[in-house]
Amino acid sequence: NFMLTQPHSVSESPGKTVTISCTRSSDSIASHYVQWYQQRPGSVPTTVIYEDNQRPSGVPDRFSGSIDSSSNSASLTISGLKTEDEADYYCQSYDNINREVFGTGTKVIVL
Amino acid sequence: QLQLQESGPGLVKPSVTLSLTCTVSGGSIRSNNYYWGWIRQPPGKGLEWIGSIHYSGITYYNPSLKSRLTISVDTSNNQFSLNLSSVTAADAAVYYCARLVKLGHHFDYWGQGTLVTVSS
């Protein structure tokens, strides 16, 4: 079993940059792709990053993803923060026993 | 445009089996490329992967639910289903069905979700 741990919340002002971490508890973060989902209040989750750093069409380039093997974590960075970015964000990855795992979720608050 | 729609009872009694169906439209469930999954979200809480199925019938289950869970596929009706037995209040959640691009990849299309309440 492994877990993906995220900060409970992050907050920043419009126009600034926020970074959300997703730390994998065991096995290398690089061993399987990491995805990121945005879930606005009352809405269905949508993919903002897949395969560590790929953006689906329609997702602005203000959203970027990366992985850091030294901290065994993935990160989602939102630059030029907008009020519409206020949402919950979840990372997701996989393990060698064919199990999908979601992160604990992070609430992004735009001040 | 692919669409997924969950259906099933919104209220179930404790100890019974919860049955939900996901109907896929705008595309075929019979694709070697994709898997089909169930995810749930208790009110005010995070997402939990329940399990995934390939149209061939191969299934992958969350170990924490495996003893109570059956996911099946009906290719003739372009549907897949979830049966969760012996439900308790802890199973109350919004249940989503979704398409999984590949194992270990992302869920790219989601249903709107259906709220399931567990109460006598």
Interface residues (C-beta under 8 A of the other chain):
Chain A: N1 H32 Y33 Q35 Y37 Q39 V44 P45 T46 T47 Y50 E51 P56 D88 Y90 Q92 S93 Y94 I97 N98 R99 E100 V101 F102 G103 T104 G105
Chain B: G37 I39 G46 L47 E48 W49 S52 Y60 N62 P63 Y96 L100 V101 L103 G104 H105 H106 F107 D108 W110 G111 Q112 G113
